[in-house]
Amino acid sequence: MNRLMPAPAGLPAMSPGDVEKVSQLEDFLGQLDQVAIATQHHFHAGLYARTIRVPAGVVITGALIKIPTLLVLSGHATVFVGGESLELQGYHVLPGQAGRKQVFMAHTDTDLTMVFASQATTVEEAEAEFTEETDLLLSRRQAGNLTITGD
């Protein structure tokens, strides 16, 4: 089931079965040609934010998130949230629960920013804070940029 939602309540935790479905899709997608997606990292005021732009027509899977975060979506994409998919268009700030492994299919170029409170001082520390699947992160394999404000 796919439904267009103007303002979803958030991104719930997913069942182990749904996480496994995403992992299986991830294995399949990993066999295809990969698209370069840069990650922008920001550390500011005790927050860590990471932003990617998913090009139109591209499907990505995320790492299993082990902490609550906020996800800001700007664009038009369908996201699998476990048991169903939501089509999101426009700008959304979504509270995300721990225990989710999302799939995003971008219909237009779509920006995704994940934010959480962190005392990390490096990207590697922040990434280890939100997932145990750091080896799957695009930021570990592709270029990006880092901003640290010192605040």
Secondary structure, 3 states (H helix, E strand, C coil): CEEEECCCCCECCCCHHHHHHHHHHHHHHCCCCCCCCCEEEEEECCEEEEEEEECCCCEEECCCECCCEEEEEEEEEEEECCCCEEEEEEEEEEEECCCECCEEEECCCEEEEEEEECCCCCHHHHHHHHECCHHHCHHHCCCEEEEECCC
